[in-house]
Amino acid sequence: MQKKIIISLLAASASILSAEAKRPNILFIFSDDHAEAAISAYGSHLAKSAPTPNLDRIAKEGAIFKNSFCANSICGPSRACILTGLHSHANGFLDNNHSRFDGTQTTFPQLIQKKGYQTAMIGKWHLVSNPTGFNYWEILPGQGAYYNPDFIQMDNSRKRYQGYCTDIITDLALKWLKDEREKDKPFVLMCQHKAPHRNWAPAPRHLNLFDDIQMPEPDTLFDRYEGNRSKTLKEHEMGIKDHMYWGHDMKFHGKESMFPEHFLSGIINRQYERMNDSQKKQWDAAYEPKNKKLINDLRSGNLKGKEITQWKYQRYIKDYLRCIKAVDENVGRLLKYLDDSGLAEDTIVIYSSDQGFYLGEHGWYDKRWMFEESLAMPFLIRWPGVIPPGVEPKTLIQNIDYAPTFLELAGAKVPKNMHGRSLVPAFKDTSKSPPGWRKSIYYSYYGERTHQVAKHDGIRTEQHKLIHFPTTGEWNLYDLKKDPNEMQSVHQESDYTSVLQSLKKLYTKEKKKFGVNNATVPRPKLDQQWWKNRHKEKVKLANQGGYDLLFIGDSITHGWENNGKTIFEKFYSHRKTLNLGFSGDRTEHVLWRLLNGELSEKLQPRLTTIMIGTNNTGQVMQESDETASGIKAIVDLLQDRRPEMQILLLGVFPRSINPNDPQRIRNQEVNNKIEGLADSKNIHYLDISDKFLNKDGKLPKDIMPDALHPNSKGYEIWANSIENKICEIGGWSKVKD
């Protein structure tokens, strides 16, 4: 008996080794806003009414992770987290309003491509900039369209396809798999669907699906946002009851609501406008009889009160699930191709979505909030020979883990700065979490004008969730075992005092670990027109390229164009220098500018000098640790984008006349911390503070009249003090007197 067990174990080990020896292909199937509740393998109240057999197949033949979460529950930011393995503040894509993905930063497709993998991205990209790190890509512009969609080609032209978007994306993915890849190389294919994103427009073949079914309602459909929860919950604009559009969401013709007290006006159903005559005919045949009935019921008073909300819910949930049906069918097409082509055994299949979605829970549609329905994201994986069929790992995973996972699978080195961890150990032993695995996940939503969801962040452990609302200063605490629907915050209950204190400490620890504070979260000043204009001008100059020296900073650096202009001409005009100093900027503003065009790919300087931080310590009296972390974030960003470039980091200049002034002391504390960033290779540190001071340590007015900004004499001291270092590391000849 013992001999049989040993043989069995050896066979299992051999199977795993064999699967790992040949680098696997990776098929990453991704959707937009797919709630776990809409995958029948997750066993929700919708499972029997709307089964997803092809998605369930992945779970049955592999693993379904039930503690899978996103880092920022909104489309673009979640995708950026996946590509970079970094939280939003570090990858620079915070929201869908003002963010643009910086494709020059390190991403897993770039690294995996260097290891000999073919990479392809087909479908919804939604990161403003074009994909990088892919051998082939064909993407939807922005949100894309459900009907007869346009696709951006690799030459930036656009091509329109006739048909339904989910089918077309799969057609293109299959075409690449069959005809366009090199068969002797492993591949990573990202097949990314638009569905089931709002406005939930189903395929023609599914327009009447579920007509004979009354979908079950969630228990919290009529949530009143009580239970000691944040007052910001009531300020939302994503409710089924009050925030559904007559045309866009509810599929009536026209943009003006016939019943403005129940349906919003102003947005038409643009998908209908894209349809051809045949598609419109099918659409109208499905919707118009039901629409006319509702109009008659509202006019006659047969439908009122909660019944109207329930009608809206049925219209919404059925359209949403109809979109899911097309996704599931197309997952089946991809799985069939792998079977028929003999690729199934060598291909890891992963299904996920950018976040979850509210299917009426708390009265909502959309996402954003840190409640379970949108925080959780599906994660199904099949890895033949490694992951046993039908397992349900309990490991806490997050979308920042995807990049390091793909890299390890491809045999590539995982960058140390990635926030996520490889899931490969969790795949190889699904019975328990890997040694030293996280006990909590950190989440942050940065707020934007859409849907009026308040900025908030927090942590989630296996049992508890702590949410912080910085605008109101509120804390919410939920016991997920006793209150899985999150209807009652227990942060003020005496039984949870120790839990609250412990979680607050953990929250602070997690933020520090990931470097999350006001100095490191990129932030624009778009409310200041001069700032916007200057940023636009500097982006234009950066895109022209041809600069060898770069100055980055705040008003003191900006001043090279004013008080320091003559000195600048003498020392730097012949060195092809670009000045990226902006008055009033703090580290977070510099980060935003660099992430949004000022560090153009065409900008390849030999040397960049940085002097920033005095507004962090001066304007808001920020702690030196935080200011130093903001400076480090700038250095890290520059080193990641320009690994061969030399960086001269200057200590923050002295401010205030007297040496014992708190702001002067704070700046020196910052300098003591950033000095260690130097590596004697590409990063050099120089503190020239004493060059501006008298022997008694005072800051003379004939150098800095306002005890902060240099005059012409001060700029001359600055230039002379760094000249030797600039010439040494930049390769220039010294300026002659």
C-alpha positions in Angstrom: 0.0 0.0 0.0 2.8 2.4 1.0 4.6 1.6 -2.3 1.4 2.6 -4.3 1.2 5.9 -2.4 4.8 6.7 -3.2 4.3 5.9 -6.9 1.1 8.0 -6.9 3.0 11.0 -5.4 5.9 10.6 -7.8 3.4 10.5 -10.7 1.7 13.7 -9.5 5.0 15.4 -9.0 6.1 14.4 -12.5 2.9 15.7 -13.9 3.5 19.1 -12.3 7.1 19.2 -13.4 6.1 18.3 -17.0 3.5 21.1 -17.1 6.1 23.6 -15.8 9.0 22.4 -18.0 7.3 23.7 -21.1 6.4 27.3 -20.6 2.6 27.5 -20.8 0.5 29.6 -23.1 -1.8 32.0 -21.2 -5.3 32.8 -22.4 -6.6 35.7 -20.3 -10.3 36.3 -20.9 -11.5 39.5 -19.3 -14.8 41.3 -19.1 -16.0 44.6 -17.9 -18.2 44.9 -14.7 -18.9 41.2 -14.3 -20.3 40.6 -10.9 -19.5 37.2 -9.2 -23.2 36.9 -8.6 -23.7 36.6 -12.4 -21.4 33.5 -12.7 -23.4 30.4 -11.6 -20.3 28.7 -10.3 -20.3 31.3 -7.5 -23.7 30.1 -6.4 -25.7 33.3 -6.1 -29.4 33.9 -6.1 -29.2 34.2 -9.9 -27.4 30.9 -10.5 -30.5 28.9 -11.4 -32.2 31.6 -13.5 -29.1 32.5 -15.5 -26.5 29.7 -15.6 -23.1 30.2 -17.2 -22.0 26.7 -18.3 -18.8 27.6 -20.1 -17.5 29.8 -17.3 -18.5 27.1 -14.9 -16.5 24.6 -16.9 -13.3 26.6 -16.1 -14.1 26.3 -12.4 -15.0 22.6 -12.6 -11.8 21.8 -14.5 -9.6 24.1 -12.3 -10.1 26.6 -9.5 -12.6 29.2 -8.5 -11.1 31.8 -6.1 -13.7 33.2 -3.7 -11.5 35.8 -2.0 -10.5 37.7 -5.1 -10.6 41.5 -5.0 -9.7 44.6 -7.0 -7.5 47.5 -5.8 -9.6 50.3 -7.2 -13.1 49.4 -8.4 -13.3 51.3 -11.7 -12.5 50.2 -15.3 -9.3 52.0 -16.3 -7.6 52.0 -12.9 -8.2 48.3 -12.4 -6.7 47.5 -15.8 -3.6 49.6 -14.9 -3.2 47.7 -11.7 -3.3 44.4 -13.7 -0.7 45.5 -16.2 1.8 47.0 -13.7 1.3 45.0 -10.5 1.0 48.3 -8.7 -1.7 50.2 -6.8 -3.2 53.1 -8.6 -1.2 55.9 -6.9 2.0 54.2 -8.1 1.0 53.4 -11.7 -0.6 56.9 -12.1 -4.0 55.8 -13.4 -6.3 56.9 -10.5 -9.7 57.5 -12.2 -11.5 57.7 -15.6 -11.7 61.5 -15.5 -8.1 62.8 -15.8 -5.8 59.8 -16.0 -3.9 58.6 -19.0 -1.9 55.4 -18.8 1.8 55.9 -19.1 2.8 53.0 -21.4 6.5 53.7 -20.9 6.4 52.3 -17.3 7.3 48.7 -16.6 4.4 46.3 -17.4 4.2 42.6 -17.5 3.5 42.4 -21.3 6.8 44.2 -21.9 8.8 41.9 -19.7 7.1 38.7 -20.9 7.7 39.8 -24.5 11.4 40.0 -23.8 11.3 36.3 -22.6 10.2 35.2 -26.0 6.4 35.2 -25.6 4.1 36.5 -28.3 1.7 39.0 -26.8 -1.6 40.1 -28.1 -4.3 42.4 -26.8 -7.8 42.3 -28.4 -10.9 44.1 -27.3 -11.5 46.7 -24.6 -8.3 48.6 -23.5 -9.8 51.8 -22.0 -6.5 53.4 -20.9 -6.5 56.4 -23.3 -3.0 55.7 -24.6 -2.3 52.9 -27.0 -1.0 49.5 -25.8 2.7 48.9 -25.4 4.4 45.5 -25.0 2.2 43.7 -27.5 3.2 42.1 -30.7 -0.3 42.6 -31.9 -3.2 44.6 -30.7 -6.7 45.7 -31.9 -8.7 47.7 -29.5 -12.0 49.5 -29.0 -11.8 53.3 -28.7 -12.7 54.3 -25.1 -15.7 52.4 -24.0 -16.4 51.0 -27.5 -19.8 50.1 -28.9 -21.9 47.0 -28.6 -23.3 47.2 -32.1 -21.1 47.4 -35.3 -18.1 48.6 -33.3 -15.0 50.5 -34.5 -11.6 49.1 -33.6 -8.3 51.1 -33.5 -5.6 49.4 -35.6 -1.9 49.4 -34.9 -1.4 52.1 -37.4 -4.0 54.3 -35.5 -6.5 53.9 -38.3 -10.0 52.7 -37.4 -11.9 49.7 -38.8 -15.6 49.1 -38.4 -17.0 45.6 -38.1 -20.6 44.6 -38.6 -22.1 42.5 -35.8 -22.1 42.3 -32.0 -19.1 43.3 -30.1 -18.6 40.2 -27.9 -18.8 38.0 -30.9 -16.4 40.2 -32.9 -13.8 40.3 -30.2 -13.8 36.5 -30.0 -13.6 36.3 -33.8 -10.5 38.5 -33.8 -9.0 36.5 -30.9 -9.6 33.2 -32.8 -8.2 34.6 -36.0 -5.0 35.6 -34.2 -4.7 32.2 -32.5 -5.3 30.3 -35.8 -3.6 32.4 -38.4 -1.4 35.2 -37.1 0.8 33.9 -34.2 4.0 32.0 -34.6 3.1 28.5 -33.7 6.5 27.6 -32.2 6.4 30.3 -29.5 4.4 30.5 -26.3 1.8 33.2 -26.2 -0.2 35.5 -23.9 -3.5 36.5 -25.4 -5.6 39.1 -23.6 -9.2 38.8 -24.9 -11.0 41.6 -23.3 -14.8 42.2 -23.7 -16.8 45.3 -23.4 -19.7 43.4 -21.9 -21.5 43.6 -19.6 -20.7 47.3 -19.2 -23.5 49.9 -19.1 -25.8 50.4 -21.1 -26.1 46.6 -21.2 -27.2 46.2 -24.8 -27.8 42.5 -25.6 -27.0 40.6 -28.7 -29.9 40.3 -31.2 -30.2 36.5 -30.5 -30.7 37.2 -26.8 -33.2 40.1 -26.9 -36.0 37.9 -25.7 -34.0 35.7 -23.3 -35.5 35.7 -19.8 -38.8 37.2 -21.0 -40.7 34.4 -19.2 -38.7 34.7 -16.0 -39.1 37.0 -13.0 -35.5 37.4 -11.7 -35.1 37.2 -7.9 -34.4 40.5 -6.2 -31.4 41.0 -3.8 -32.3 41.4 -0.2 -30.9 45.0 -0.1 -32.7 46.4 -3.1 -34.4 49.0 -0.9 -31.5 49.9 1.3 -32.1 53.1 3.2 -28.4 53.6 4.1 -29.0 53.5 7.8 -27.2 51.3 10.4 -24.6 53.9 11.5 -23.0 53.9 8.0 -21.3 56.8 6.3 -23.6 59.7 5.5 -21.9 59.8 2.1 -23.8 56.7 1.0 -27.0 58.7 0.6 -25.3 61.2 -1.7 -24.7 58.7 -4.5 -26.1 59.0 -8.0 -26.1 55.3 -9.1 -29.5 54.2 -7.8 -31.9 52.0 -9.7 -34.8 54.0 -8.2 -33.6 57.5 -9.1 -30.7 57.5 -11.5 -31.7 55.4 -14.5 -32.0 57.2 -17.9 -35.1 56.8 -20.0 -33.2 56.2 -23.3 -29.7 55.1 -22.3 -30.5 52.6 -19.6 -34.1 51.7 -19.9 -34.1 51.4 -23.7 -37.0 53.8 -24.6 -36.7 55.9 -27.8 -35.6 59.5 -27.4 -33.7 61.2 -24.7 -36.6 63.1 -23.0 -38.4 61.1 -20.4 -42.2 60.8 -20.6 -42.1 60.4 -16.8 -39.3 62.6 -15.5 -40.3 61.9 -11.9 -39.3 58.3 -12.4 -36.7 58.3 -15.3 -33.9 60.7 -16.1 -33.8 62.6 -19.4 -30.8 63.7 -21.4 -29.0 60.6 -22.8 -30.3 58.6 -25.7 -29.6 54.9 -26.4 -26.6 55.4 -28.7 -26.3 51.7 -29.4 -29.6 51.9 -31.3 -28.2 54.7 -33.5 -25.4 52.4 -34.6 -27.6 49.5 -35.6 -28.5 48.6 -39.2 -32.1 48.2 -40.3 -32.2 44.5 -39.6 -30.8 45.0 -36.1 -33.2 47.8 -35.3 -36.1 45.7 -36.5 -35.2 42.9 -34.1 -34.6 45.4 -31.3 -37.9 47.1 -31.7 -39.7 43.8 -31.9 -38.3 42.8 -28.5 -38.5 46.1 -26.6 -41.4 48.1 -28.0 -44.3 45.9 -26.8 -42.9 45.9 -23.3 -42.2 49.6 -23.4 -45.7 50.4 -24.5 -47.1 48.3 -21.7 -45.1 50.2 -19.1 -46.2 53.6 -20.5 -49.8 52.5 -20.3 -49.4 51.1 -16.8 -47.8 54.3 -15.5 -50.5 56.5 -17.1 -53.3 54.3 -15.7 -51.7 54.1 -12.3 -51.4 50.3 -12.4 -47.7 50.7 -11.5 -46.5 52.9 -8.7 -44.2 53.3 -5.7 -41.8 50.4 -5.2 -43.3 48.6 -8.2 -41.7 51.1 -10.5 -38.3 50.4 -9.0 -38.9 46.7 -9.3 -39.8 47.1 -13.0 -36.6 49.0 -13.5 -34.6 46.3 -11.7 -36.1 43.6 -14.0 -35.3 45.6 -17.1 -31.8 46.2 -15.9 -30.9 42.8 -14.6 -32.3 40.9 -17.6 -30.4 43.1 -20.0 -27.2 42.7 -17.9 -27.6 38.9 -17.8 -28.3 38.8 -21.6 -25.0 40.4 -22.1 -23.4 37.8 -19.9 -25.0 35.1 -22.0 -23.0 36.3 -25.0 -19.8 36.4 -23.0 -20.4 32.8 -21.7 -21.1 31.5 -25.2 -17.9 33.1 -26.5 -15.8 31.7 -23.7 -17.2 28.3 -24.9 -15.9 29.1 -28.4 -12.4 29.8 -27.1 -12.4 26.6 -25.0 -13.6 24.6 -28.0 -10.8 25.9 -30.1 -8.2 25.0 -27.5 -9.7 21.5 -27.4 -9.8 21.0 -31.2 -6.4 22.5 -31.8 -4.6 20.4 -29.1 -3.6 23.5 -27.2 -5.8 22.9 -24.1 -3.1 20.9 -22.2 -0.5 23.5 -22.7 -2.6 26.6 -22.1 -3.6 28.2 -18.8 -7.0 29.7 -19.1 -8.0 32.6 -16.8 -11.3 34.4 -16.6 -11.7 37.6 -14.7 -13.2 41.0 -14.8 -12.0 44.5 -14.0 -14.2 44.6 -10.9 -17.5 43.4 -9.6 -20.8 45.2 -10.0 -24.0 46.0 -8.1 -26.9 44.0 -9.4 -29.5 45.9 -7.3 -27.7 45.3 -4.0 -28.0 48.4 -1.8 -30.3 49.7 -4.5 -27.4 50.3 -6.9 -26.0 49.6 -10.3 -22.3 50.4 -11.1 -19.3 49.9 -8.8 -16.8 52.1 -7.0 -17.9 51.5 -3.4 -15.8 49.2 -1.2 -18.8 46.9 -0.5 -18.4 43.3 -1.4 -20.3 43.3 -4.7 -17.9 45.6 -6.5 -14.8 45.0 -4.4 -14.9 41.3 -5.3 -13.8 40.3 -8.8 -14.2 36.8 -10.3 -11.1 34.7 -10.8 -11.4 31.3 -12.5 -8.4 29.4 -13.7 -7.6 26.1 -15.4 -4.1 24.9 -15.5 -4.0 21.2 -16.6 -1.7 19.0 -14.7 -1.1 21.5 -11.9 -4.4 22.7 -10.5 -6.7 19.8 -9.6 -10.3 20.1 -10.9 -13.0 21.7 -8.8 -11.0 23.4 -6.1 -12.0 26.5 -4.2 -8.9 28.2 -2.7 -9.5 30.6 0.2 -6.3 32.7 -0.4 -6.8 36.5 -0.4 -5.8 37.6 -3.9 -5.9 40.9 -5.7 -5.6 42.2 -9.2 -2.1 43.6 -8.4 -1.1 39.9 -8.2 -1.8 39.2 -11.9 1.4 40.8 -13.3 3.9 39.0 -11.0 1.9 35.8 -11.6 2.2 36.0 -15.4 5.9 36.9 -15.1 6.7 33.8 -13.0 4.7 31.6 -15.3 6.8 32.9 -18.2 10.1 32.4 -16.3 10.6 36.2 -16.1 12.0 38.0 -13.1 9.4 39.9 -11.0 10.5 43.5 -10.4 11.0 44.2 -6.7 8.8 47.3 -6.7 5.6 45.5 -7.7 3.1 45.6 -5.0 1.5 42.3 -5.9 2.8 38.8 -5.3 2.8 35.8 -7.7 -0.1 33.5 -7.3 1.8 30.5 -8.7 2.4 29.1 -5.1 -1.3 29.3 -4.5 -2.0 27.5 -7.8 0.4 24.7 -6.9 -1.1 24.1 -3.5 -4.7 25.1 -3.4 -5.4 23.6 0.0 -3.9 26.6 1.9 -2.4 30.1 1.5 1.3 30.2 0.6 3.7 30.8 3.6 3.8 34.4 4.6 0.8 35.4 2.5 -1.1 38.5 3.2 -3.8 38.6 5.9 -5.5 41.7 4.4 -5.9 43.6 1.1 -5.7 47.4 0.7 -8.3 49.3 -1.5 -8.6 52.9 -2.6 -11.1 54.8 -4.6 -10.0 58.3 -5.5 -13.3 59.8 -6.3 -14.5 61.4 -9.6 -17.5 63.3 -10.7 -19.3 60.3 -12.1 -22.0 58.9 -9.8 -20.9 61.1 -6.8 -19.2 58.3 -4.9 -17.1 59.7 -2.1 -13.4 59.2 -2.0 -12.6 56.4 0.4 -10.1 53.6 1.1 -9.7 50.8 3.5 -8.6 47.2 4.2 -10.4 43.9 4.2 -9.4 40.8 6.2 -11.0 37.4 6.2 -13.7 38.6 8.6 -13.7 42.4 8.8 -13.7 45.4 6.6 -12.5 48.9 7.7 -13.4 51.9 5.4 -12.2 55.4 5.8 -13.9 58.4 4.3 -11.4 61.3 4.4 -13.7 64.1 3.3 -16.0 63.5 6.3 -13.5 61.9 8.6 -15.8 58.9 9.1 -14.8 55.3 9.8 -17.0 52.3 9.0 -16.4 48.8 10.3 -18.2 45.7 9.1 -18.2 42.2 10.5 -18.6 40.2 7.3 -19.5 36.9 9.0 -22.3 38.3 11.1 -23.4 40.9 8.5 -22.5 39.7 5.0 -24.7 42.4 3.4 -22.9 45.2 5.2 -26.0 46.9 6.6 -24.6 47.8 10.0 -21.3 49.6 10.8 -20.1 48.4 14.2 -17.3 51.0 14.6 -19.0 52.6 17.6 -20.0 49.3 19.3 -18.0 48.6 22.5 -17.6 44.9 21.6 -15.6 46.0 18.6 -13.3 48.5 20.2 -10.2 46.3 20.1 -11.0 45.2 16.6 -11.3 48.8 15.4 -8.0 49.8 17.0 -6.2 46.8 15.6 -7.6 47.4 12.1 -6.7 51.1 12.2 -3.1 50.1 13.0 -3.1 47.6 10.2 -4.6 50.2 7.8 -1.8 52.6 8.6 0.8 49.8 8.2 -0.6 48.8 4.8 -0.6 52.4 3.5 3.0 52.9 4.7 4.0 49.6 3.1 2.6 50.7 -0.3 3.7 54.3 0.1 0.3 55.8 0.1 0.0 59.4 1.4 -0.7 62.8 0.1 2.8 63.2 -1.2 2.7 60.1 -3.4 -0.8 60.2 -4.9 -0.5 62.0 -8.2 -2.7 65.1 -8.3 -3.3 67.8 -10.9 -4.2 71.5 -10.4 -6.6 71.7 -13.3 -8.6 74.3 -11.5 -5.8 76.8 -12.2 -5.7 77.9 -15.8 -2.1 79.1 -15.8 -1.1 75.7 -14.5 -3.0 73.9 -17.2 -1.6 76.2 -19.9 2.0 75.7 -18.7 1.5 71.9 -18.5 0.2 71.9 -22.1 3.1 74.0 -23.2 5.7 71.7 -21.5 4.1 68.6 -23.0 4.4 70.1 -26.4 8.1 70.8 -25.9 8.7 67.4 -24.4 7.1 65.8 -27.5 9.5 67.7 -29.7 12.4 66.0 -27.9 16.0 67.0 -28.3 16.7 68.0 -24.7 19.8 66.8 -22.9 19.2 68.3 -19.5 16.0 68.4 -17.5 15.1 70.5 -14.4 12.2 69.3 -12.3 10.8 71.3 -9.4 8.5 73.9 -8.0 8.5 77.8 -8.0 12.2 77.8 -7.1 13.0 75.9 -10.3 10.3 77.8 -12.2 12.3 80.9 -11.3 15.0 80.1 -13.7 12.7 81.7 -16.2 12.5 84.9 -14.2 15.1 85.9 -11.6 17.5 83.3 -12.8 17.0 83.9 -16.6 20.4 85.4 -17.2 22.2 82.7 -15.3 20.2 80.1 -17.1 21.2 81.4 -20.4 24.9 81.3 -19.4 24.9 77.8 -17.9 22.1 75.8 -19.6 20.9 77.2 -22.9 23.8 75.5 -24.8 23.0 72.3 -23.0 19.5 72.0 -24.5 17.7 72.3 -21.2 14.0 71.9 -20.5 12.6 73.5 -17.3 9.7 71.6 -15.7 9.5 73.8 -12.6 5.9 74.9 -11.7 5.2 77.5 -9.0 3.4 76.1 -5.9 3.9 72.4 -6.9 4.3 69.7 -4.4 5.6 66.2 -5.1 2.1 64.9 -5.9 1.7 67.6 -8.6 5.1 66.7 -10.2 4.1 63.0 -10.3 0.9 63.8 -12.1 2.7 66.0 -14.6 5.3 63.4 -15.4 2.7 60.7 -15.7 0.6 62.9 -18.1 2.9 63.8 -20.9 5.8 65.8 -19.6 8.0 62.7 -19.6 7.3 62.0 -23.3 8.9 59.1 -25.0 10.7 61.6 -27.2 12.3 63.2 -24.2 15.5 61.3 -23.6 17.8 63.6 -21.5 21.3 62.6 -20.3 20.6 64.1 -16.9 17.7 65.2 -14.8 18.0 67.4 -11.7 15.3 67.4 -9.1 14.7 69.9 -6.3 11.2 69.5 -4.8 9.5 69.3 -1.4 9.5 72.7 0.2 5.8 73.2 -0.6 5.0 69.9 1.0 6.7 71.0 4.2 5.7 74.7 3.9 2.2 74.7 2.6 0.8 71.8 4.6 3.6 71.2 7.1 3.7 67.6 5.9 5.7 65.1 7.9 9.2 64.6 6.7 8.6 60.9 6.1 5.8 61.6 3.7 7.6 64.3 1.8 10.6 62.1 1.5 8.4 59.3 0.2 7.0 61.7 -2.4 10.5 62.6 -3.6 11.4 58.9 -3.7 8.3 58.2 -5.9 9.5 60.8 -8.4 13.0 59.3 -8.5 11.5 55.8 -8.8 9.3 56.9 -11.7 12.2 58.5 -13.5 14.4 55.5 -13.0 11.7 53.1 -14.2 11.0 55.1 -17.4 14.6 56.1 -18.1 16.9 53.4 -16.5 20.0 54.7 -18.3 19.5 58.4 -17.4 21.5 60.1 -14.7 19.6 61.7 -11.9 21.0 64.5 -9.7 18.8 64.8 -6.6 19.3 68.1 -4.8 18.5 68.5 -1.1 15.5 70.7 -0.4 16.8 74.3 -0.2 16.8 76.1 3.2 13.9 78.4 3.9 13.1 80.9 6.7 15.8 83.3 8.0 16.6 81.5 11.3 18.2 78.1 11.4 15.8 77.0 14.2 12.6 77.8 12.3 10.3 74.7 12.2 10.1 74.8 8.4 13.9 74.9 8.0 14.2 72.0 10.4 11.6 70.0 8.5 13.4 70.5 5.2 16.6 69.3 6.7 14.8 66.2 8.1 13.6 65.5 4.6 17.2 65.9 3.2 18.5 63.4 5.8 16.0 60.9 4.5 16.4 61.3 0.8 20.2 61.3 0.9 20.0 57.5 1.0 18.4 57.4 -2.4 21.7 57.8 -4.1 23.2 54.6 -5.6 26.5 56.0 -6.9 25.5 54.7 -10.3 22.6 56.6 -11.8 21.2 58.5 -8.8 23.4 61.1 -7.2 22.6 63.3 -4.2 23.9 66.8 -3.5 23.0 69.1 -0.7 24.1 72.7 -1.4 22.1 74.3 1.4 25.1 75.7 3.1 26.1 77.7 0.0 23.1 80.0 0.6 23.7 80.6 4.3 25.8 82.9 6.4 28.3 81.5 8.9 25.7 81.7 11.6 23.2 79.6 9.6 20.9 82.5 8.7 19.5 82.9 5.2 20.5 86.4 4.0 18.0 88.6 2.2 20.5 89.6 -0.5 20.3 86.0 -1.7 16.7 85.0 -0.9 14.7 88.2 -0.2 11.6 86.4 1.0 13.6 83.7 2.7 12.5 81.1 0.1 13.0 82.2 -3.5 16.5 83.1 -4.8 17.2 86.3 -6.6 19.7 86.5 -9.4 22.6 86.1 -7.0 21.0 83.1 -5.5 20.6 81.4 -8.9 24.2 82.1 -9.6 25.1 80.4 -6.4 22.9 77.4 -7.4 24.5 77.1 -10.8 28.0 77.3 -9.6 27.4 74.9 -6.8 26.2 72.1 -9.1 28.4 72.8 -12.1 31.1 70.3 -11.2 28.6 67.5 -10.5 26.6 68.2 -13.7 29.8 68.1 -15.8 31.0 64.9 -14.0 27.9 62.9 -14.6 26.5 64.6 -17.7 29.6 64.7 -19.7 29.7 68.4 -20.4 32.6 70.8 -20.3 32.5 73.4 -17.5 31.1 76.8 -18.2 33.9 79.4 -18.4 33.6 82.5 -16.2 
